Amino acid sequence: MATTRRATPRLHAAKRAGGWDIDNWNLELPDPERGDFVGDRASHTAFRAILRDMRRRARTGDDPFGREADPGGESVDKVLIGGDADAAHVVHLAVEQWARELAYVTRYFLARPEWEGVERIVMGGGLPQGTHGGLAVRRAQKLLQQARAGVELVVLGHDPDEAGMLGWVPLAPASTRRFEGFLAVDIGGNHYRCGIVLPRLDRAKDGAKAEMYESMVWRHSEDEPDREESIDRIAGMLNALAALARTTGLKLAPFVGVACPGDMDARGRLRAGTQNLPGDWEAPFDFPRELASRLDRIGGARPQVAMHNDAVVQGLAEHARMRGVRRWGVFTVGTGLGNASYTRRA
């Protein structure tokens, strides 16, 4: 009698997570009008550029942002909520323009076969979390309703700094379920964040009760490290967190999930999309292997390191909110526009 072998789960760039298929990620769709990527129209970079243009056009007296060449989200929110009428009007103009760009980008993605049938899109990244960003998302939703696009935009329910690690709960190997937590890394263009994730599957089997136990962050944009220094610092933070777990009696799995911009193959080798990271991260760089070689043992075992696209991971932090939805996607608003889409398995 012939035996049937069960397929070994894919470690890096997994195509499945819990009850979901991960259909695609990091789609770099060309902009038919501008020549770059269409997602760049709805990035955080694009909003800042729109705001600068609106400030220039509307300047009739003192600039509402003073000497701030590129105001942060809190400054924009303060002007929107508590600024004078002219200053708030400038922000409203920028919000309206960016919302129209987001609606355009959304419809462009939905017209692609890779995103056909997507019913809901999670808006990740820091911009949608602010008052002005949330207003822009709601305005884009209204424009999409008027266009009968058949899609709902929802803002990420988790802190975006945590979602890039919590999303590893449905991705982590089944072997991690015997433990109380595992380590995770979120690699960004401005910072590296490492943390201990508590899946808490005993409280909710779908991971809806997962939370962060502790985290550490290094804002590398202030130091401009090379690739080797980056790996050393990330490993140092992870080893420190593992030591904390030992001290507090937390039973950690020998596993590390890494969320990273760009695309990677099934062996964990980065292929594209890492241009905003310091140093040379492009292929044939094998980040998981390099990181694993610098990690201390956990419970006597060498930690297993798995890697996936950061938009995929951030989106999966919201998978428990997708009940009743067959296809959904995520946009992560940052330097560019990260993206991924998912389908519920029958």
Secondary structure by P-SEA (a helix, b strand, c coil): cbbbbccccccccccccccccccccccccccccccccccccccaaaaaaaaaaaaaaaccccccccccccccaaaaaaaaccccaaaaaaaaaaaaaaaaaaaaaaaaaaaccccccccbbbbbccccccaaaaaaaaaaaaaaaaacccbbbbcccccccccccccccccccccccccccbbbbbbcccccccccccccccccccccccccccccccccccccccaaaaaaaaaaaaaaaaaaaaaaccccccbbbbbbccccccccccccccccccccccccccaaaaaaaaccccccccbbbbbccaaaaaaaccccccccccccbbbbbcccccbbbbbbcc
